[in-house]
Each structure stands twice: as structure tokens, then as C-alpha cells.
Amino acid sequence: MRLCGSAIHLVARCLRGCSRRTRSCTPRRLREPLSYISLIVRSLYYNSLTNSDVVTDSLFEPVFWMVDILTRWFGKVFVFLVVTLTSSVLLIAYVSLLPLALRTYSLGWILWHLCYGNWIIVMIVFHYYKATRTSPGYPPQVKNDISFVSVCKKCVIPKPPRAHHCGICRTCVLKMDHHCPWLNNCVGHFNHRYFFCFCLYMTLGCLYCSISGRNLFIDAYNAIDNYYQTSSLTFKDRMFHKSIIYMWVLTSTVAVALGGLTAWHAVLISRGETSIERHINSKEAKRMKRRGKVFKNIFNYGKLNNWKVFFGVEKRSHWLTRVLLPSGHVPYGDGLTWDIYPLKKDMIPV
């Protein structure tokens, strides 16, 4: 037993000696970079602010970077698609459906379709043009006395409240909601109303085409189905029926997809939030709830007042002139400060 214990003690001393010799053989120039790399690796997770969201964002940063580049490159393509698809529906409506309506509908229905259809077209074209061509608003690049809440890590400029950095536009945007590829533009303080009104009236227009053209779609589908069995239709009739099917499928699909997006933005407007603020406020509300506190959105003036501020309604006639008719009025405020709205029960008289 004593012999075994002495042998073990001797082996241990040999191993310790080898370890010391190995460390002494490591060059100083090699140890310093290794220590620096080790420190960097440990700093990635040794942070009190690190959580699952930070880790997820870091892992998906290359994906976000690629999406930003592709969106920037294909922005004009998306705008071209919107213009082309909308124009194709208008072409079918005026060339194929209008002559049919003039032959079959009563005078009252003809007037209804002409007035409503052309009003929707004007509202869609006006708001889409304004949404794409109006700048969302950017923070000043020079030194000023305006209060700010933080400094943008990418622009390295003071960032006002509700402003956020857009990786696609490569700048900060005032009251940024999101970057819309279908507009090839950011949705911010000065064009948020145009974006929402475009979505709203495009949804109403697609619903109008889908509902009013349902019976025509059924007849066209049956006619095409019978044609493949009997081959009794002329080329002109086949093109007419196929154009009806194309228009109904396209408008119905857009009505469902864009209608859901419009409803979501309507909820956000009612709460006085943007898409980005909804995510931030949800996290903040959960954090404060764990501390036994209640989160309050300081930009929420009540549902009705939020809509009045959003549309710029100052008197009753504005519901007509600024909501139901094209209007190029600017929104409240400059997007830099947000303490200009008095918090009253009825801030703006209806």
C-alpha cells in the first residue's frame, strides 16, 4: 500500500511539472491574443442586459441584413407590381364590365357603380402617390436644442421620441411605423395617414369588386369549364371569361390579405401606437407587471381623439374634406416633440 501511494505521488509531481513547463513554453505574444479572444467570447454572454431577444437578434442579424438589401433593391419592382396589377383591374372594369353594366343594369345601379367605383379609384391613386412621394420625416442632422431620448448607434445623431432607425433607408425616421416595400418608402410621421388610407380604400375597392363580381365569376367559371368539354366559345368570349376570373381571384385575395393588415393598423391607431411601439410597449408592460406596476402609453389620448389626431380632424366638416375626400394637409406637430396635445376628454370637438 505504501509503495502504491508513493507511485501515485510521484506521477502527480511529474504532471504538475509538465504543466508548468508547457505554460512557460507558450510565447508571450501568443498568450495575449488568446486572452483577448477569451475576453471577447466571455463578454458576449457576460452582460446583465443580455436576454433571449438579444441572442435571437444576434443570430438572425445576417438574415435581417440580406432582407434589407433585397428590399432596397426590389423596392421599385414592388411599386411596378402595384401599379401594373391595379391598372389591369381597371382595364378589365372599363373595357369588359362597364359595357355589360350599361346593357343590363338599371339607371340607378349604373349611377351607383359609376360614382362609387370612380370615387374609390381617385382615393386609391391619390393616397398611393402621396404615400410613395411624401418623405416620412427625418431628425435634423445638425446641432439643435430639441430634446432627445437617445443617440442612434448607427446614425450617431440624437434620436427624438418615437424615432427609429431604418436599415433599408439607412437613416432614422420620425414616428417610424415600418418600411413598406410596396411603397418603396418608410411609413413615418408625415406619410402614415396616406399609407393607412391607401390600405383602407384599396381594401374597400377590392371588396367592392369581389362582392359585385361574384355572380359574374361563377358564370365565367362555368362557361370556361363547359368550353373544355364542348369547345363552343369564341376567342373573344374566352378572353372575357378569363379576365373576369382573373379579376375576381386577384381582388378577393388582396381584400383578405390587405384587409387583415388594415384592421391591425386600425387597432394600433386606436391605441396611439405604431407597429414598432406595439412591440416595445408589450415588452415594457410585461416588465412593469412583474414589478407590480401598470404601464401607460403617454401617446394614447383615447380612441376617438387618437383618430382625430391621426386624420387631422379639427371640426365636423373635416370628416368629409379630410377623410372621405383627397386631402394633402400635414399631420399635427413636427414629429420631434410630442407634448403639444392637451389631454382632455374631448380634445377636438366632433
N, C-alpha and C positions, 0 to 999 in steps of 0.2 A: 504494500500500500504506500509506504514511504517513497519507494522507487517511482511509482506511477505519479505521485504528487510532484516530485522533483522534475520529472519529464514534462509534465504539463506546465509547470512554472517556467522551465527553460524555453519551451515553444512560445509562450506568451511574450517573454522578453525579446525573442527574435523577431516576432511580428511587430512589436512596437518600434523596434529599431529600424525595420524595413520601412515602416510608415513614415518615420521621421526623415529617413534618407530620401524617400520619394518626394516629400514636400520640399526638402532642401534642394532637390534637383530641378524642381519646377522653376523656370526662369521668371524673374520679376515682371518682365514685360508681358508674359502670358497670363500671370495671375491677375493683373489689374483689369484687362479686358473681360476675363471670366467673371470677376467680381462685379464689374459694371453690368454685364449681361444678366447676372443673377439678380442684381438690384432692380433692373428694369422688369424682369419677369415677376418678381415679388410685388412690384408697385402696381401691376395690372389688377391684382385682386386684394392688395392690402390698402383698402380705402373704405372709410365709413359710409361714403355715398354710393358705393357700388351695390347694385341690385340686379335682379333678373332682367329688367328693361335695358339697363346699360350693357349688360353682356349680350343680350339679343341684338341690340342696335350695332354693337361692335362686330358681331359675327356676320350680320347681314349688310354691313357697310358696302362691300363690293357690289352686292346686288342693287342697293339703292343707287350707287354710283352709275351702274350700267343703265338703270331705268331713267335716271336723269339725262344721260347722254342721248338715249334713244328718243325720249320725249322731246328733247330740244331739236334733234334732227328731223323728226317726223311731225313737228307741230303744224307746218304748212300743209302737209298731206292730210292731216285730220280736218283742217279747215276746208280744204278742197273737197273732202268727202261730204262734209255737212252741206256745202253749197250745191254739190252735184246731186246728192240724194234728195234734198229739198226741191231743187229745180225739176227733177224727174217727176216727183209727185204733182207739182204744179202743172207741168206739161200734160200729164195724163188727165188732170182735173179739167183743164180748159179745152183740150183738144178732143177728149173722148167723152167725159161725163157731162160737160156743160151743154153740148148739143142734145144729148139724150134727155137731160133735165128739161130743156126748153120744149121738147116734144111731148113729154109725159106728165110733168108736174103742173099743178095749178099755179095761178099768178101769185098767190100768197106764199106758197112754198118756194117759188123761184126767187122772189124778193128776199125771203129769209136766208136762203142759201147764198145769194149774192152778197147781201150785207154782212152776214156773219163770216163767211169764208174770206172775203176781201179784208175785213177788219182784222181777222186773225193773221192773215199774210202780212199786213202792214206792221202789226205789233211784233211778229217774229223777226222780220227783216230789220226793223229799226233797232230792236234791243240786241240782236246778234251783232250788228255792225258796231253799235256803241260799246258792247262788251269786249269786242276784239280790238277796237281802236282807242279806247279810253285807258289811260295809264291808271293802274291801281293806286298809285301814290307811293313815294319813297321818302325815307328820312333824309334830312339835309346832310350833305357831305362836309359842310364847313362848320366851324365852331359857332355855337349859339347858346342862348340862355334857357332853352326849353328843357324842362325836366325829363329825365330818362330813368328807366328801371334797371338797365343792364347795358353791357357792351357786347356787341356781336363778335363772336370769336373768329368769324370768317371775314366780315367786312372791316372789323376793328373800328367801328363807329358807334356812338351812343344809340341805343335802341329804345324808342318811346314805348309806352304801354300799348299792348295788343299788336305790336310789330313783330314779325318773324322773318327769318332768312329763308329765301327760296333758292335751293340748289340748282334749279334749272335756269332761272333768270340771273343767278349769281349776285343777288343783292337782297337787302331787307325790304319788306313790303309792309305798308301801313295797314293795320287791321287785316292781316292776311287770313284768308279762308282756306284756299288751296290753289295749286297751279292746275289749270284746266287745259288738257291737251287739245280739246275740241275748240277752244278759243285761241290756242297758241298764246296764252296770256295768263298772268296771275289774276286771281279774283281777290281784290282788296277793297280798301275804303271807298274809292271813287267809282268803281265799276261793279260793286257787289249787287246793287239793285238791278243793273242791266242784265247781269248773269241770271239772277233769280227770275226776273220777268221773262227772259228768253226761255228758260226751262218751263215756266208756268204756261206760257202761251203756245209753246211747241207741244206740250202735253195736251192742252185743250184742242189744238188743231189736229193732232193725231187721233185723239178720242173722237172728234167730230167725223174724221174720215172713216175710222173703224166702225162706228155705230151706223152712220148713214150709208155706208157701202157694204154692210153685212149681207143684205139680200142680193146685191149685185155680185158679191163674191161667191155666194152659194150657186147662183145661176151660172156664173162663169166657170166655176169648178166642175159642175155637172156637164156643161157643154164641152169642155175640154176632155172630160172623161168619156163622153159619148163619141167624141171625134176619134179617139184612139181605137174605138170599136167599129165605127161606121165610115169614118173619113168623109164626112158630109159638110164640113165647114170650109169656107174660103180662107185665103191667107189673111185678108183684112179682118175677118171675124176672129180668127185665131189670135191675131195680134191684139185685138181689142180685149178679148177674154183674158189673155195672159197679162196684159197691162193692169187689168182690174185685180187679178190675183196678186201680182207683184205689189201694187199699191196697198192693198188691204193687209198683206203679211207684214210689209215694212212698217206701216203706220201703227198696226196693232202691237208689234214688238217694241217699237220706240215708246209707245204710250205706256206700256207696262214698265219698261226699264227706266225711262226718264221720269215717269210718274212717281216711282219709288224714291228717286233722288230728289225730286221736287218736294215731296212730302217730308223727307228727312230735313231738308233745308228750312222748310216752313216751321218745323219743330224747333230748330236751332234759333231761328229769328224770334220765335215766341219767347224763348228763354234768354234772349240777349247774348247769344254766343256765336262764335264761328266754329268751323269744323275742328280747328286746332285747339281752340279754347275748350271745346267739349271734352277732348281727351285730357287736357291739363286739369280742368275743373273736376273731372271724375276722380282722378288720382288725388287731388288735393282734398276733396270731400271725404274720401276713404281715410286719408291720413289724419284729418281733423276728427273724424268719427272715432278713431282709435284712441284719441286723446280726450274724448268726451266733449268735443266742441262741434258746432254746426257751421258748415261752410256757407257763405253768402256771396253771390255774384254781384259785384258792385255795378256792373253794367246792365243789370236787369231792372227795368223800370216798370215792370208789369206787362202782361201780354199785349194789351191794346196799345199802350204807349210805345212798346218796342216796335210794333208795326207802323205806328205813326212816324217814329224817328226813322225807321228804315225807308219808308216811302217818301218821307219829307212832307207829310200832311200837316198843314197848319190851319186849315179851315175846311168846311164841309165840301166846298167846290173842288178841292184838291183831290178828293177821291175819284172824281171824274177826269180832271185835267192832268193829274199826275200819276194815276194808276190805270185807268181804263183807256187813256189816250197817250200817244207818244209824248214824252217829256224829257228834256235834256237838263233839268235842274240838277245842281250839285247837292250832295248829301250834307247833313249837318256837320259842322266842325271842320277842322283841317286834318284830322287823323293823328295829330301829335299830342293833343291834350283831350282829356275826357271828363273834365269837371264843369262842363258848360250846361248840363241838363239839370234843372231843378227837379228834385224828387217830389212829385205831387201825386195825388190820387188820380187826377186827370190832367196830365201835363199840358196837353194840347187839346183845346175844345174840339169836339167832333162836329 
